[in-house]
């Protein structure tokens, strides 16, 4: 195996400082309760440069290591492997450094913590908890009970005006000079661009065409694209798409390939199609197992590597790649590669899409239990909505491409599994995390119904209903959208998946 690749075992063993990290689960929290200590929760990611630096600095100071091991129960979580934990405990960035009670309630925390600050935090949290342990635990439990009170029973209908409302929000937040959204740093923001493209194709709104043209050109030929190795970086710190954060995520590559290909058709821009090919070449070269099938998760950030010119870069080892085959990410990439194979008349792209999807499903699927988030030598994570709905959506696309009814049957089974294990009977919609598992501790006991995943679930249900004639699934699709009606406007342009789903599901109905 090349040194530029890492697997899960390597990632989890990377911190060699002596901190006695535990995995998330009941045991460390039981120990924290028994020893009346706080849990130190460290959330990181394989692609995160700051996480690596904090491992080499803060978590390698002997005094800090001793204090953590003596006074805390340290727990380490990979954000990509446990997105449900990350979504609840992330403190607005990676690494996240959070101190929790033995019941999983948040005491204090930050993101990147330098050594001096960590020593102060350890002293303040541990001394404070020791001085008033019983009172703090009572208050924490009261806060948890208050948070978990029965939600409002108010019911809504899907908002058919959502696409138009969201488009106006997208146009209002456009950066007219540099493209994208906002006046500071820029993310790729694929969902608002996807909705804008879908509406532009229907309405031929010149404002949307201008926004999309400006934005795609700025991203595809700006600092957020790596002209040497290829691929999109995750984020640009500057408004003009410069000063990129240099991690590269499979999810971003797949989203941008799909957008550029579809936009090239709508606006007849061959250059966007060629840029999509460039991204696909990067993925196949760096983020794909070209022999067995499968898409890798990410390539780590490395500012020094990307700062040098092409000739010097050729002499350096590239940043490491997380070779984990996540089910939801492979499903997203498979959908895009199928589309690329069709539009670009690339038979190999379509073949690789099916091969990759089948590989992860064979490894992760269990009858009646759906699919796991990943399955490798380290074990597996089950019970995440994201994997069920993304896998079902990809299977529907493979069914459309091949006509093979087996893919449709499995897509329907995954949809029904999600209805059985993730459906919120009181408020409608799907929970991100199947409740009742042995590691449901602290905030994992709180119900969360993410808008993006619910909108995709609605699209899956509606599509299966159309293909099978199961009218009850169309009804559930509408209920799922209704569960997000009171939410989407509060999210601004991040509510774009709701508009996309309205266009799909209401049309299907």
N, C-alpha and C positions, 0 to 999 in steps of 0.2 A: 504493500500500500504506500502511495506517495505521501511525503510529509505534508503536502498541501491539502490533505484530506483528514478529517477526524470523524470518529464515530461517537456514539453516546457515552460509552465507557470512558473514552479519552476526555470528553468534555466534562464529565462529572468528576473525574479524578484530577483535573487540571490544578485546582487550588491545593498546593502541597505545603501550605504554611503550617499545618498542625492543628487548624481548627477542626474540631470533631463534628463535621457536618452530618446531619441526618436527613433522610428523605421525608417529604410531607407524609403524615399518617397519624394514626391515633397514638402510637408509642411515644413520640417526643412530647406531645401535649400532656399525656398522662404523667410522664416524668416531670414536666414543668409543674404540674399541679402537686405532685408528691413532694417535690423539692422546693416548692414555692418560689420558682424562678420565672423570669420572662423568657419567651421564645424570641430569638433573633432570627427573623426571616430575611434571607437574602435572595432576591429575585434577579436573575441575569439571563443572558442569552448567548448562544455560541458566536453570534455575529457582532456582539457588542464590545467595542474597543475599551470603553470606560470600565466595563466589568473585568476585563483582563488586567487593566492597569490597577484597579482596586485590589485584585487578588495579589498582584506583585508588590503592592505598597502597603495599604492599610492592613490587609489580612495576613501580612507577613511580618509585622512588628511583634517581637516576642511578648512584650507587655500586653498588647491587645489580644494576642492569641490566648495567653493565660487568663486574662479577664473574661473573655468570651466563654472559654471552656469551664471556668470555675463558677461564673455567676449567671450564665445563660444556658439555654438549650438551643444550639444553633441548627437551623433548618435551611436547606438550600433548594431552590426551585428553578427549573429552566422554564422561561416564559413560553417558549414554543411548545414544550411538552405538556405543560399544564396551563393552557390559556384561561381556564376557568379560575384558577388561583390568581394568575396575573391580573385578570380583569377586575378582581375584587380588591386586591392588596397593592397594586402598583401605585406608587406615589408620584405619578407624572414623569416617569422616565426610568431608564435602566442605567446602572444597577439601582434597584430599590432596596433600601435598608430599613426594615420595619421591626419594631419591638411590639410583641403581642402578649396578651395574658394567656394563661393556660387554657382559657376557653376560646381563644382565637380572636379576641377583640383587640383593636389597635390601641396601643399606648402612646407611641411616638414613632417618628421616622423621618427619613429624608431619601435623597437619591444617592449620588456619589458622596462619600464621606471620607475626608482626609484623616490621617492618623490622630492629630490633636483633637479634632472634633469628635472622632469615635471614642476616644478616651473619656471626653466630657459626657457624651451621651450615655456610655455604659455606666458611669458613676451616677448620673442623674436618674436614669431609669431604674437601675438596680437598687440604689439606695431608697428612692421614692417608693418602689414596690415593697421593699422590705419593711419600711416604716408604717405603711398602711395597707398591707396585703388584703386583709379581710374586707375592709371598706371598698377598696378598688375592685375586688372581685364581685361584690354585691352590686356596685354601680355598673360594672361591665355587663352583668347578667340582666339588669334592668334595662340598659340601653338596647341589648339584643332583643328582649321581649317587646319593647316598644317598637322597634324597627320591623318586627315580624308580625305586627298586628294585621288582621285580615284586610286585604286591600279593598278599595271601593268596588262595589258591585255594579257601578255604572257601565252600561253597554253602549257601544258606538257602532256605526256602520262604516264601511270603507269610504274614503273621501275621494270621489271621482275627480274632484278639482285639483288634486294634489300635483299632478304633473305640471300644470300651468303655474301654480303657486311656486313650486320649487324652481322652475325655470327663471322666474323673476328674481328669486333669491340668488341664483347662480349668476345672472347678469349683473345684479347689484353688487356682488362681491368680486367681480372680475377685475384683474389688474390690466387696465387698458394699455399700459406701456410695455409690460414684459410678459403678459399672459399668466395664466394660473389665477390663483385667488389669494387675496390679502396683500398687505403692504410689507410683510417681513419675509421670513423664511417660507419655502415652498415644498409641500409634499406633492406627490403625483396626483392624488385626489381622483382616482379612476372612476368612482361611482357618479359624482356630479358630471364628469365629462361623458360618461356613458349615457346618462339621461339627456344631456344637452344634444348629443349626437342622435339619439332616438327621436327627439322632438324636431331637430333640424331636418331629418330625413322626411318627416311628415309635413312640417309647416313651411320649410324653406325660409325660415326666419333669418334674414341677413345678419342680425345681431349675433345669433348663435354661430353662424358660419364664421364671422369675424373672430369671435371668442375662440372657437376650436382651432382655426387656422393659426392664430397668434400663439396659442398655447402649445399645440403639437409641434410647431416649428421651434419654439423656444426650448421645449424639453428635449426634442430629438436631436437638436444641434447646439445645445447649450451645455453648461457645466455639469448638469445632472446626468449626462450620458458620457460613458467612458469610451472615448474615441480609439483607444489603444487595444484594450482587451475586449471591449464591447459590453453591453448591458447597462441598465439604469441603476444609479445609486438610489438609496431610499429617500433622500431628503437633501434639499439645498438650504443652507443657512441664510443666504442672501436673496433679496427680492428678485435680482436679475438671474437667478438660477446658478449662481456661483457658490463657492465654498461648500461643496457637497460633503455630507456625512457618507463615508465611503462603503458602508455595508451594502450588499446586493441581495435582494430577497426574491425567491422564486415567485411569490405572489405578485410582486410588482412587474416582473418580466412578463408573466402570463397576461396580466391585465393590459399592459402597454402594447404587447403584440396584437391582442384582440382589438383594441381601440384603433391602432394605426391601420390595421388591415381593413376594418369596417369603414373607417373614415376615408381611406383611400378610394373606396368604392363610391361612397356618398358624394365626395367632392372631386373625384377623378384626379387624385394626387398620387402619381406613381412613386414619388420620392418617399412618401410615408410607407408604402408597401415595401420598398427596399430597406428602409430602416427597420421595419419589422423583421425582415429576413436577417439583418445584422444581429438583432437581439436573439433570434432563434439560433443562430450559429454560436453565439456566446453560450446560451443555455446548453446546447448539445455538446459543446466542448468542455464546459466547466460544471454544469449543474445537472448532468444526466448520466445514467448508467447505460451507455449505448449498446452494450452487449446483452444485458438481461432485461432492460426496460426499467423505468423509474426515474423520477425527478428528485434531485437533492434540494434541501430546504433553503440554504443560504450560503453566501461567502462572506467571511468576516471583514470588518472594516480594518483598514491599514493606511493611515494618512501618509506615512513615509513612502510606501510603495507607490501610491498613486500620484505622489508629488513629482516624481522623476520622469524624464522623457522616455520615449519608447525604447531607445537603444540600451539605456541603463536598466530599464525594467526587465528586459530580456535576460539579464544576468542575475536577477533576484528570484527567490522563491515566491510564488503568488500567495496571497492570503488563503488561509485554510478554509475548507468547505465542510459544512455539516452534511454528512451523507445520509442523515435520517430521511426515510421515506414516509412523510406524513400523509395520511389518507386524504384529508381535505385539500392539501396543497397539490397532491398528484391529480386529484379530480379536477381542480381548477385548471391546471396546466393541460390535462388531457382534452378538456373542452376547447381550449384555445388552439391546441395543435390539430384537433379535428377540423376546426374552422379554417386554419391556415392550410391544411392539406387540400381542402375543397377549393378555396379561393386561389391559392398559388399553384394548384394542380401538382401538389407534392405528395405522391402516394406514400413515400417513406414517413412523412410527418404524421399522416393518419394512422399508419401501421404502428408507429412508435407510441402514439396516444393510446391505442387499444392495448398494446402490450404492457404499457406502464400501469394503466388502470387495472388490468387483470392481475398484474403482479401484486399490487398492494391489497386488492380485494381477496385474493387467495390467501394472503398472509393474515389478514385482519378480520375476515368475516366469520361469524358463527351463526348458524340458523337460530332465529328467534332472539338473538342478542345484538344484531346489527354489526357494525364494523368498529374496530378499535382505532384510536388516533394514530398509533404506530405499533409495530411489532418487530422487535429485534432482540439481540442478545441480552439487553437490559430488562426485558419484560415488555409490558404494554400498558396503555391507558385506555379505559373504556368509558362509555357513558356520555360522550360529548355530542351535542346536537350538530355541530359543524361537520363532523365526519359523515353523519347519516344523510344530511341534506345535500352536501356537495357531491358525495358519491352517487346519490340517486340522480342528481342533475346531470352528472357526467354519463351515467348509464343511459339516461334518456337520449342524450346526444349520440351515443354509440348505437343505440337502437335505431335512431333516425338514419344514421349513416349506413348501417348494415342490414336493417330489416329483420334482425335476429330477435325473436320474441323473448328469448332467455334474458336479455338485458332489461327489457321492459318488466318482466316478472320480478327480477331482483330489485329494480327501482321501486316497484310497488311495495315489495316486502319491507324495504328500508323505510319507506314513508309510513307504512303501518306500524313498524317497530317504533319509530319516533312518536307516533300518535299514542301508542300504548305506554311508552316509558318517559316521555318528555312533555306531554300535553298538560296544560294548566286547566283543570276542570272548573275552577272557580271563575277565572277571568278570560279563558280562551288564550290561544297562542302557545308557543313552545318555550320551555325552560332550556337554558343553555347547557345544563348539567343535570343528568338524571338523578333525582333525589334519593336519599336513603342508603348511599354507599358507606362503607366503613370509614372512609376518610372525610366524611362530611363534618367538618369542624369549623367553628367560627363563622366567617362570612360565607363559606360554602353552603351553609344552611339557609342562606337568604335566596329567595327566588329571583332570578334575573331572566328577562325575556328580551334578548338583543334584537334590535330592529333589523339589522342586515340579515341575520340568519332567519328570522321569521319571514321576512319578505321573500327570501329564496325558498323557504319551505312552502310558502303559499304558491309560488310558481311551480314547484315540483308537484304539489297536490293537484293543481289545476291541469297541468299537462298530463298527469296520469289519468285524471278523470276524463279528459278528452279522448285519450287513446283507448281506454278500457270501458267507457260508458258508466263508470262508478259515480253516480251523481252525489253520493254522500261525501266524496272527496272534494268535489267542487264546493260544497257547502262548508267544509272544513277550511278550504283555502280562503273563502270569504271571511270566516270567523277569525282566521289567523291575521288577515289584514286589518280587520276591525280592532284587534287587540293592540295595534300600533297607531291607530288613528289619533289618539290623544297624545302621542309621543312625537310624531315625525316633525311637526312644526317647531318644536323646541330645539331640534337639532340643526336647524338651518340647512345648509347645503349637504350636511352629512345625512340628512333624511332622504337623499336622492334614491336609495334602493326602494323606498316606499312608492315613489312615483313610477319607477320602472315596473314594480310588481303590479301596480294599478293598471298600467297599460297592458300587461300580460294577462292578469287574472280576470279583470272585468271583461276584457275582450273575449277571453276563453268562455266566460259565462254567457 
